[in-house]
Amino acid sequence: MKDTAFIINTARGSLIDEAALVDALEHGQIAGAALDVLETEPMSKDNPLRNFDNVWITSHLAGQTVEARERAGIAAARTVIDVLDGKEPVGLIA
């Protein structure tokens, strides 16, 4: 990975080896990281990722913005209306 790269993980904490990430950050092998998930949650007070100014960590809440909640509510309402109208809901998984 280029030393100018930032790694972003919003999926699963286990996708990134945090010890390897800390090592890469300490040695300037990566520019930084943005993490919404961690290997162990909640994050411990002694987690070394806390020591970097170029690491941003959210408490698995990055998708909990006002806008995201509004979109989810609208999508749920549309689904209910579709079902009441006898239509197949968008995104139905059978």
PDB file as gemmi writes it, atoms N, CA and C in Angstrom:
CRYST1    1.000    1.000    1.000  90.00  90.00  90.00 P 1                      
ATOM      1  N   MET A   1       0.845  -1.168   0.000  1.00  0.00           N  
ATOM      2  CA  MET A   1       0.000   0.000   0.000  1.00  0.00           C  
ATOM      3  C   MET A   1       0.895   1.237   0.000  1.00  0.00           C  
ATOM      4  N   LYS A   2       0.490   2.262  -0.724  1.00  0.00           N  
ATOM      5  CA  LYS A   2       1.286   3.488  -0.782  1.00  0.00           C  
ATOM      6  C   LYS A   2       1.286   4.187   0.571  1.00  0.00           C  
ATOM      7  N   ASP A   3       2.372   4.885   0.863  1.00  0.00           N  
ATOM      8  CA  ASP A   3       2.453   5.595   2.142  1.00  0.00           C  
ATOM      9  C   ASP A   3       1.556   6.832   2.182  1.00  0.00           C  
ATOM     10  N   THR A   4       0.894   7.141   1.081  1.00  0.00           N  
ATOM     11  CA  THR A   4      -0.063   8.246   1.033  1.00  0.00           C  
ATOM     12  C   THR A   4      -1.507   7.751   1.161  1.00  0.00           C  
ATOM     13  N   ALA A   5      -1.676   6.439   1.296  1.00  0.00           N  
ATOM     14  CA  ALA A   5      -3.011   5.843   1.343  1.00  0.00           C  
ATOM     15  C   ALA A   5      -3.628   5.953   2.732  1.00  0.00           C  
ATOM     16  N   PHE A   6      -4.939   6.083   2.735  1.00  0.00           N  
ATOM     17  CA  PHE A   6      -5.731   5.999   3.962  1.00  0.00           C  
ATOM     18  C   PHE A   6      -6.586   4.746   3.845  1.00  0.00           C  
ATOM     19  N   ILE A   7      -6.688   4.001   4.926  1.00  0.00           N  
ATOM     20  CA  ILE A   7      -7.547   2.818   4.915  1.00  0.00           C  
ATOM     21  C   ILE A   7      -8.827   3.167   5.667  1.00  0.00           C  
ATOM     22  N   ILE A   8      -9.954   2.761   5.105  1.00  0.00           N  
ATOM     23  CA  ILE A   8     -11.259   3.043   5.696  1.00  0.00           C  
ATOM     24  C   ILE A   8     -11.985   1.718   5.886  1.00  0.00           C  
ATOM     25  N   ASN A   9     -12.490   1.489   7.087  1.00  0.00           N  
ATOM     26  CA  ASN A   9     -13.249   0.270   7.355  1.00  0.00           C  
ATOM     27  C   ASN A   9     -14.555   0.633   8.058  1.00  0.00           C  
ATOM     28  N   THR A  10     -15.659   0.375   7.365  1.00  0.00           N  
ATOM     29  CA  THR A  10     -16.980   0.558   7.953  1.00  0.00           C  
ATOM     30  C   THR A  10     -17.750  -0.761   7.967  1.00  0.00           C  
ATOM     31  N   ALA A  11     -17.067  -1.855   7.659  1.00  0.00           N  
ATOM     32  CA  ALA A  11     -17.744  -3.145   7.495  1.00  0.00           C  
ATOM     33  C   ALA A  11     -17.641  -4.021   8.746  1.00  0.00           C  
ATOM     34  N   ARG A  12     -16.507  -4.639   8.949  1.00  0.00           N  
ATOM     35  CA  ARG A  12     -16.278  -5.547  10.080  1.00  0.00           C  
ATOM     36  C   ARG A  12     -14.891  -5.285  10.642  1.00  0.00           C  
ATOM     37  N   GLY A  13     -14.793  -5.242  11.951  1.00  0.00           N  
ATOM     38  CA  GLY A  13     -13.515  -4.972  12.600  1.00  0.00           C  
ATOM     39  C   GLY A  13     -12.444  -5.987  12.269  1.00  0.00           C  
ATOM     40  N   SER A  14     -12.839  -7.236  12.097  1.00  0.00           N  
ATOM     41  CA  SER A  14     -11.862  -8.302  11.844  1.00  0.00           C  
ATOM     42  C   SER A  14     -11.243  -8.234  10.453  1.00  0.00           C  
ATOM     43  N   LEU A  15     -11.712  -7.337   9.597  1.00  0.00           N  
ATOM     44  CA  LEU A  15     -11.117  -7.210   8.260  1.00  0.00           C  
ATOM     45  C   LEU A  15      -9.722  -6.604   8.310  1.00  0.00           C  
ATOM     46  N   ILE A  16      -9.421  -5.879   9.371  1.00  0.00           N  
ATOM     47  CA  ILE A  16      -8.119  -5.217   9.487  1.00  0.00           C  
ATOM     48  C   ILE A  16      -7.381  -5.767  10.696  1.00  0.00           C  
ATOM     49  N   ASP A  17      -6.152  -6.168  10.496  1.00  0.00           N  
ATOM     50  CA  ASP A  17      -5.275  -6.596  11.581  1.00  0.00           C  
ATOM     51  C   ASP A  17      -4.782  -5.327  12.266  1.00  0.00           C  
ATOM     52  N   GLU A  18      -5.344  -5.010  13.435  1.00  0.00           N  
ATOM     53  CA  GLU A  18      -5.020  -3.745  14.095  1.00  0.00           C  
ATOM     54  C   GLU A  18      -3.551  -3.640  14.484  1.00  0.00           C  
ATOM     55  N   ALA A  19      -2.938  -4.743  14.875  1.00  0.00           N  
ATOM     56  CA  ALA A  19      -1.512  -4.706  15.227  1.00  0.00           C  
ATOM     57  C   ALA A  19      -0.682  -4.326  14.005  1.00  0.00           C  
ATOM     58  N   ALA A  20      -1.024  -4.876  12.847  1.00  0.00           N  
ATOM     59  CA  ALA A  20      -0.314  -4.536  11.608  1.00  0.00           C  
ATOM     60  C   ALA A  20      -0.577  -3.085  11.223  1.00  0.00           C  
ATOM     61  N   LEU A  21      -1.800  -2.603  11.454  1.00  0.00           N  
ATOM     62  CA  LEU A  21      -2.123  -1.211  11.159  1.00  0.00           C  
ATOM     63  C   LEU A  21      -1.314  -0.275  12.043  1.00  0.00           C  
ATOM     64  N   VAL A  22      -1.225  -0.577  13.320  1.00  0.00           N  
ATOM     65  CA  VAL A  22      -0.424   0.242  14.241  1.00  0.00           C  
ATOM     66  C   VAL A  22       1.027   0.268  13.785  1.00  0.00           C  
ATOM     67  N   ASP A  23       1.564  -0.889  13.413  1.00  0.00           N  
ATOM     68  CA  ASP A  23       2.946  -0.961  12.941  1.00  0.00           C  
ATOM     69  C   ASP A  23       3.138  -0.103  11.686  1.00  0.00           C  
ATOM     70  N   ALA A  24       2.206  -0.197  10.744  1.00  0.00           N  
ATOM     71  CA  ALA A  24       2.301   0.590   9.507  1.00  0.00           C  
ATOM     72  C   ALA A  24       2.220   2.085   9.802  1.00  0.00           C  
ATOM     73  N   LEU A  25       1.374   2.477  10.748  1.00  0.00           N  
ATOM     74  CA  LEU A  25       1.259   3.888  11.127  1.00  0.00           C  
ATOM     75  C   LEU A  25       2.539   4.381  11.801  1.00  0.00           C  
ATOM     76  N   GLU A  26       3.081   3.561  12.690  1.00  0.00           N  
ATOM     77  CA  GLU A  26       4.312   3.940  13.401  1.00  0.00           C  
ATOM     78  C   GLU A  26       5.491   4.117  12.450  1.00  0.00           C  
ATOM     79  N   HIS A  27       5.509   3.340  11.380  1.00  0.00           N  
ATOM     80  CA  HIS A  27       6.631   3.386  10.440  1.00  0.00           C  
ATOM     81  C   HIS A  27       6.347   4.229   9.196  1.00  0.00           C  
ATOM     82  N   GLY A  28       5.246   4.972   9.205  1.00  0.00           N  
ATOM     83  CA  GLY A  28       4.929   5.852   8.083  1.00  0.00           C  
ATOM     84  C   GLY A  28       4.617   5.128   6.794  1.00  0.00           C  
ATOM     85  N   GLN A  29       4.183   3.880   6.906  1.00  0.00           N  
ATOM     86  CA  GLN A  29       3.875   3.092   5.711  1.00  0.00           C  
ATOM     87  C   GLN A  29       2.463   3.333   5.199  1.00  0.00           C  
ATOM     88  N   ILE A  30       1.686   4.096   5.947  1.00  0.00           N  
ATOM     89  CA  ILE A  30       0.317   4.435   5.567  1.00  0.00           C  
ATOM     90  C   ILE A  30       0.034   5.824   6.135  1.00  0.00           C  
ATOM     91  N   ALA A  31      -0.757   6.604   5.405  1.00  0.00           N  
ATOM     92  CA  ALA A  31      -1.005   7.990   5.817  1.00  0.00           C  
ATOM     93  C   ALA A  31      -1.991   8.098   6.975  1.00  0.00           C  
ATOM     94  N   GLY A  32      -2.888   7.146   7.106  1.00  0.00           N  
ATOM     95  CA  GLY A  32      -3.862   7.215   8.190  1.00  0.00           C  
ATOM     96  C   GLY A  32      -4.974   6.210   8.010  1.00  0.00           C  
ATOM     97  N   ALA A  33      -5.945   6.293   8.926  1.00  0.00           N  
ATOM     98  CA  ALA A  33      -7.058   5.352   8.894  1.00  0.00           C  
ATOM     99  C   ALA A  33      -8.319   6.012   9.433  1.00  0.00           C  
ATOM    100  N   ALA A  34      -9.450   5.560   8.914  1.00  0.00           N  
ATOM    101  CA  ALA A  34     -10.764   5.948   9.426  1.00  0.00           C  
ATOM    102  C   ALA A  34     -11.510   4.646   9.701  1.00  0.00           C  
ATOM    103  N   LEU A  35     -11.859   4.438  10.945  1.00  0.00           N  
ATOM    104  CA  LEU A  35     -12.443   3.162  11.354  1.00  0.00           C  
ATOM    105  C   LEU A  35     -13.784   3.376  12.051  1.00  0.00           C  
ATOM    106  N   ASP A  36     -14.801   2.710  11.568  1.00  0.00           N  
ATOM    107  CA  ASP A  36     -16.114   2.738  12.204  1.00  0.00           C  
ATOM    108  C   ASP A  36     -16.331   1.458  13.008  1.00  0.00           C  
ATOM    109  N   VAL A  37     -15.456   0.488  12.810  1.00  0.00           N  
ATOM    110  CA  VAL A  37     -15.526  -0.793  13.508  1.00  0.00           C  
ATOM    111  C   VAL A  37     -14.118  -1.192  13.925  1.00  0.00           C  
ATOM    112  N   LEU A  38     -14.029  -1.975  14.989  1.00  0.00           N  
ATOM    113  CA  LEU A  38     -12.736  -2.407  15.513  1.00  0.00           C  
ATOM    114  C   LEU A  38     -12.767  -3.910  15.775  1.00  0.00           C  
ATOM    115  N   GLU A  39     -11.583  -4.491  15.954  1.00  0.00           N  
ATOM    116  CA  GLU A  39     -11.512  -5.922  16.255  1.00  0.00           C  
ATOM    117  C   GLU A  39     -12.266  -6.232  17.545  1.00  0.00           C  
ATOM    118  N   THR A  40     -12.095  -5.389  18.554  1.00  0.00           N  
ATOM    119  CA  THR A  40     -12.770  -5.559  19.838  1.00  0.00           C  
ATOM    120  C   THR A  40     -13.527  -4.286  20.159  1.00  0.00           C  
ATOM    121  N   GLU A  41     -14.803  -4.420  20.406  1.00  0.00           N  
ATOM    122  CA  GLU A  41     -15.632  -3.273  20.779  1.00  0.00           C  
ATOM    123  C   GLU A  41     -16.326  -3.588  22.096  1.00  0.00           C  
ATOM    124  N   PRO A  42     -16.437  -2.635  22.998  1.00  0.00           N  
ATOM    125  CA  PRO A  42     -15.958  -1.260  22.823  1.00  0.00           C  
ATOM    126  C   PRO A  42     -14.438  -1.193  22.873  1.00  0.00           C  
ATOM    127  N   MET A  43     -13.909  -0.121  22.335  1.00  0.00           N  
ATOM    128  CA  MET A  43     -12.464   0.084  22.257  1.00  0.00           C  
ATOM    129  C   MET A  43     -11.888   0.265  23.663  1.00  0.00           C  
ATOM    130  N   SER A  44     -10.806  -0.453  23.939  1.00  0.00           N  
ATOM    131  CA  SER A  44     -10.174  -0.327  25.250  1.00  0.00           C  
ATOM    132  C   SER A  44      -9.454   1.013  25.379  1.00  0.00           C  
ATOM    133  N   LYS A  45      -9.308   1.459  26.613  1.00  0.00           N  
ATOM    134  CA  LYS A  45      -8.644   2.742  26.865  1.00  0.00           C  
ATOM    135  C   LYS A  45      -7.170   2.705  26.492  1.00  0.00           C  
ATOM    136  N   ASP A  46      -6.569   1.514  26.463  1.00  0.00           N  
ATOM    137  CA  ASP A  46      -5.144   1.414  26.137  1.00  0.00           C  
ATOM    138  C   ASP A  46      -4.889   0.998  24.682  1.00  0.00           C  
ATOM    139  N   ASN A  47      -5.908   1.023  23.848  1.00  0.00           N  
ATOM    140  CA  ASN A  47      -5.734   0.679  22.436  1.00  0.00           C  
ATOM    141  C   ASN A  47      -4.770   1.682  21.805  1.00  0.00           C  
ATOM    142  N   PRO A  48      -3.673   1.209  21.205  1.00  0.00           N  
ATOM    143  CA  PRO A  48      -2.666   2.121  20.644  1.00  0.00           C  
ATOM    144  C   PRO A  48      -3.175   2.985  19.493  1.00  0.00           C  
ATOM    145  N   LEU A  49      -4.279   2.616  18.880  1.00  0.00           N  
ATOM    146  CA  LEU A  49      -4.827   3.439  17.798  1.00  0.00           C  
ATOM    147  C   LEU A  49      -5.283   4.804  18.314  1.00  0.00           C  
ATOM    148  N   ARG A  50      -5.519   4.911  19.609  1.00  0.00           N  
ATOM    149  CA  ARG A  50      -5.908   6.189  20.221  1.00  0.00           C  
ATOM    150  C   ARG A  50      -4.776   7.217  20.165  1.00  0.00           C  
ATOM    151  N   ASN A  51      -3.555   6.781  19.950  1.00  0.00           N  
ATOM    152  CA  ASN A  51      -2.387   7.662  20.039  1.00  0.00           C  
ATOM    153  C   ASN A  51      -2.036   8.383  18.745  1.00  0.00           C  
ATOM    154  N   PHE A  52      -2.780   8.160  17.693  1.00  0.00           N  
ATOM    155  CA  PHE A  52      -2.432   8.733  16.391  1.00  0.00           C  
ATOM    156  C   PHE A  52      -3.373   9.877  16.019  1.00  0.00           C  
ATOM    157  N   ASP A  53      -2.790  10.982  15.581  1.00  0.00           N  
ATOM    158  CA  ASP A  53      -3.590  12.117  15.111  1.00  0.00           C  
ATOM    159  C   ASP A  53      -4.178  11.862  13.729  1.00  0.00           C  
ATOM    160  N   ASN A  54      -3.643  10.890  13.018  1.00  0.00           N  
ATOM    161  CA  ASN A  54      -4.106  10.589  11.659  1.00  0.00           C  
ATOM    162  C   ASN A  54      -5.018   9.355  11.610  1.00  0.00           C  
ATOM    163  N   VAL A  55      -5.631   9.040  12.750  1.00  0.00           N  
ATOM    164  CA  VAL A  55      -6.599   7.948  12.828  1.00  0.00           C  
ATOM    165  C   VAL A  55      -7.897   8.515  13.389  1.00  0.00           C  
ATOM    166  N   TRP A  56      -8.983   8.293  12.650  1.00  0.00           N  
ATOM    167  CA  TRP A  56     -10.297   8.750  13.090  1.00  0.00           C  
ATOM    168  C   TRP A  56     -11.139   7.519  13.391  1.00  0.00           C  
ATOM    169  N   ILE A  57     -11.747   7.514  14.566  1.00  0.00           N  
ATOM    170  CA  ILE A  57     -12.531   6.359  14.995  1.00  0.00           C  
ATOM    171  C   ILE A  57     -13.917   6.829  15.422  1.00  0.00           C  
ATOM    172  N   THR A  58     -14.929   6.183  14.884  1.00  0.00           N  
ATOM    173  CA  THR A  58     -16.292   6.434  15.326  1.00  0.00           C  
ATOM    174  C   THR A  58     -16.785   5.182  16.037  1.00  0.00           C  
ATOM    175  N   SER A  59     -17.740   5.335  16.885  1.00  0.00           N  
ATOM    176  CA  SER A  59     -18.250   4.216  17.686  1.00  0.00           C  
ATOM    177  C   SER A  59     -19.316   3.429  16.945  1.00  0.00           C  
ATOM    178  N   HIS A  60     -18.974   2.965  15.763  1.00  0.00           N  
ATOM    179  CA  HIS A  60     -19.887   2.202  14.912  1.00  0.00           C  
ATOM    180  C   HIS A  60     -21.195   2.965  14.720  1.00  0.00           C  
ATOM    181  N   LEU A  61     -21.060   4.282  14.598  1.00  0.00           N  
ATOM    182  CA  LEU A  61     -22.224   5.149  14.446  1.00  0.00           C  
ATOM    183  C   LEU A  61     -22.140   6.028  13.211  1.00  0.00           C  
ATOM    184  N   ALA A  62     -21.215   5.759  12.328  1.00  0.00           N  
ATOM    185  CA  ALA A  62     -21.017   6.649  11.182  1.00  0.00           C  
ATOM    186  C   ALA A  62     -22.266   6.768  10.317  1.00  0.00           C  
ATOM    187  N   GLY A  63     -23.089   5.742  10.291  1.00  0.00           N  
ATOM    188  CA  GLY A  63     -24.304   5.797   9.489  1.00  0.00           C  
ATOM    189  C   GLY A  63     -25.505   6.356  10.225  1.00  0.00           C  
ATOM    190  N   GLN A  64     -25.287   6.850  11.434  1.00  0.00           N  
ATOM    191  CA  GLN A  64     -26.402   7.321  12.250  1.00  0.00           C  
ATOM    192  C   GLN A  64     -26.581   8.833  12.192  1.00  0.00           C  
ATOM    193  N   THR A  65     -26.457   9.384  11.024  1.00  0.00           N  
ATOM    194  CA  THR A  65     -26.674  10.818  10.864  1.00  0.00           C  
ATOM    195  C   THR A  65     -28.168  11.094  10.748  1.00  0.00           C  
ATOM    196  N   VAL A  66     -28.547  12.336  10.914  1.00  0.00           N  
ATOM    197  CA  VAL A  66     -29.946  12.725  10.753  1.00  0.00           C  
ATOM    198  C   VAL A  66     -30.431  12.351   9.356  1.00  0.00           C  
ATOM    199  N   GLU A  67     -29.589  12.614   8.360  1.00  0.00           N  
ATOM    200  CA  GLU A  67     -29.954  12.311   6.974  1.00  0.00           C  
ATOM    201  C   GLU A  67     -30.148  10.810   6.755  1.00  0.00           C  
ATOM    202  N   ALA A  68     -29.271  10.003   7.326  1.00  0.00           N  
ATOM    203  CA  ALA A  68     -29.384   8.550   7.158  1.00  0.00           C  
ATOM    204  C   ALA A  68     -30.656   8.027   7.816  1.00  0.00           C  
ATOM    205  N   ARG A  69     -30.972   8.535   8.977  1.00  0.00           N  
ATOM    206  CA  ARG A  69     -32.197   8.107   9.666  1.00  0.00           C  
ATOM    207  C   ARG A  69     -33.436   8.531   8.880  1.00  0.00           C  
ATOM    208  N   GLU A  70     -33.388   9.736   8.318  1.00  0.00           N  
ATOM    209  CA  GLU A  70     -34.512  10.220   7.520  1.00  0.00           C  
ATOM    210  C   GLU A  70     -34.728   9.328   6.294  1.00  0.00           C  
ATOM    211  N   ARG A  71     -33.634   9.000   5.599  1.00  0.00           N  
ATOM    212  CA  ARG A  71     -33.744   8.135   4.415  1.00  0.00           C  
ATOM    213  C   ARG A  71     -34.281   6.752   4.791  1.00  0.00           C  
ATOM    214  N   ALA A  72     -33.842   6.223   5.922  1.00  0.00           N  
ATOM    215  CA  ALA A  72     -34.312   4.907   6.357  1.00  0.00           C  
ATOM    216  C   ALA A  72     -35.804   4.945   6.681  1.00  0.00           C  
ATOM    217  N   GLY A  73     -36.243   6.009   7.321  1.00  0.00           N  
ATOM    218  CA  GLY A  73     -37.665   6.149   7.639  1.00  0.00           C  
ATOM    219  C   GLY A  73     -38.524   6.251   6.394  1.00  0.00           C  
ATOM    220  N   ILE A  74     -38.069   7.030   5.432  1.00  0.00           N  
ATOM    221  CA  ILE A  74     -38.803   7.173   4.168  1.00  0.00           C  
ATOM    222  C   ILE A  74     -38.862   5.838   3.431  1.00  0.00           C  
ATOM    223  N   ALA A  75     -37.744   5.123   3.402  1.00  0.00           N  
ATOM    224  CA  ALA A  75     -37.715   3.817   2.727  1.00  0.00           C  
ATOM    225  C   ALA A  75     -38.671   2.838   3.408  1.00  0.00           C  
ATOM    226  N   ALA A  76     -38.712   2.846   4.733  1.00  0.00           N  
ATOM    227  CA  ALA A  76     -39.623   1.953   5.459  1.00  0.00           C  
ATOM    228  C   ALA A  76     -41.076   2.305   5.155  1.00  0.00           C  
ATOM    229  N   ALA A  77     -41.388   3.592   5.138  1.00  0.00           N  
ATOM    230  CA  ALA A  77     -42.759   4.024   4.836  1.00  0.00           C  
ATOM    231  C   ALA A  77     -43.157   3.627   3.418  1.00  0.00           C  
ATOM    232  N   ARG A  78     -42.239   3.782   2.475  1.00  0.00           N  
ATOM    233  CA  ARG A  78     -42.540   3.390   1.088  1.00  0.00           C  
ATOM    234  C   ARG A  78     -42.805   1.891   0.987  1.00  0.00           C  
ATOM    235  N   THR A  79     -42.052   1.118   1.743  1.00  0.00           N  
ATOM    236  CA  THR A  79     -42.239  -0.332   1.739  1.00  0.00           C  
ATOM    237  C   THR A  79     -43.624  -0.687   2.275  1.00  0.00           C  
ATOM    238  N   VAL A  80     -44.030  -0.057   3.364  1.00  0.00           N  
ATOM    239  CA  VAL A  80     -45.358  -0.318   3.930  1.00  0.00           C  
ATOM    240  C   VAL A  80     -46.441   0.040   2.915  1.00  0.00           C  
ATOM    241  N   ILE A  81     -46.307   1.189   2.284  1.00  0.00           N  
ATOM    242  CA  ILE A  81     -47.289   1.616   1.275  1.00  0.00           C  
ATOM    243  C   ILE A  81     -47.342   0.620   0.120  1.00  0.00           C  
ATOM    244  N   ASP A  82     -46.178   0.166  -0.345  1.00  0.00           N  
ATOM    245  CA  ASP A  82     -46.139  -0.821  -1.433  1.00  0.00           C  
ATOM    246  C   ASP A  82     -46.887  -2.092  -1.039  1.00  0.00           C  
ATOM    247  N   VAL A  83     -46.633  -2.590   0.159  1.00  0.00           N  
ATOM    248  CA  VAL A  83     -47.291  -3.819   0.613  1.00  0.00           C  
ATOM    249  C   VAL A  83     -48.803  -3.607   0.699  1.00  0.00           C  
ATOM    250  N   LEU A  84     -49.229  -2.482   1.261  1.00  0.00           N  
ATOM    251  CA  LEU A  84     -50.661  -2.196   1.370  1.00  0.00           C  
ATOM    252  C   LEU A  84     -51.325  -2.051   0.005  1.00  0.00           C  
ATOM    253  N   ASP A  85     -50.546  -1.604  -0.981  1.00  0.00           N  
ATOM    254  CA  ASP A  85     -51.054  -1.466  -2.351  1.00  0.00           C  
ATOM    255  C   ASP A  85     -50.939  -2.759  -3.155  1.00  0.00           C  
ATOM    256  N   GLY A  86     -50.472  -3.832  -2.510  1.00  0.00           N  
ATOM    257  CA  GLY A  86     -50.354  -5.118  -3.186  1.00  0.00           C  
ATOM    258  C   GLY A  86     -49.134  -5.234  -4.080  1.00  0.00           C  
ATOM    259  N   LYS A  87     -48.191  -4.326  -3.935  1.00  0.00           N  
ATOM    260  CA  LYS A  87     -46.970  -4.360  -4.748  1.00  0.00           C  
ATOM    261  C   LYS A  87     -45.869  -5.111  -3.998  1.00  0.00           C  
ATOM    262  N   GLU A  88     -44.953  -5.645  -4.785  1.00  0.00           N  
ATOM    263  CA  GLU A  88     -43.786  -6.289  -4.174  1.00  0.00           C  
ATOM    264  C   GLU A  88     -42.829  -5.201  -3.696  1.00  0.00           C  
ATOM    265  N   PRO A  89     -42.405  -5.266  -2.441  1.00  0.00           N  
ATOM    266  CA  PRO A  89     -41.499  -4.237  -1.920  1.00  0.00           C  
ATOM    267  C   PRO A  89     -40.153  -4.233  -2.645  1.00  0.00           C  
ATOM    268  N   VAL A  90     -39.604  -3.066  -2.828  1.00  0.00           N  
ATOM    269  CA  VAL A  90     -38.275  -2.923  -3.422  1.00  0.00           C  
ATOM    270  C   VAL A  90     -37.260  -3.563  -2.475  1.00  0.00           C  
ATOM    271  N   GLY A  91     -36.337  -4.326  -3.030  1.00  0.00           N  
ATOM    272  CA  GLY A  91     -35.282  -4.926  -2.218  1.00  0.00           C  
ATOM    273  C   GLY A  91     -35.695  -6.187  -1.494  1.00  0.00           C  
ATOM    274  N   LEU A  92     -36.851  -6.738  -1.852  1.00  0.00           N  
ATOM    275  CA  LEU A  92     -37.326  -7.955  -1.206  1.00  0.00           C  
ATOM    276  C   LEU A  92     -36.334  -9.090  -1.431  1.00  0.00           C  
ATOM    277  N   ILE A  93     -35.993  -9.779  -0.373  1.00  0.00           N  
ATOM    278  CA  ILE A  93     -35.102 -10.938  -0.462  1.00  0.00           C  
ATOM    279  C   ILE A  93     -35.951 -12.169  -0.204  1.00  0.00           C  
ATOM    280  N   ALA A  94     -36.027 -13.029  -1.191  1.00  0.00           N  
ATOM    281  CA  ALA A  94     -36.884 -14.219  -1.067  1.00  0.00           C  
ATOM    282  C   ALA A  94     -36.071 -15.434  -0.711  1.00  0.00           C  
TER     283      ALA A  94                                                      
END                                                                             
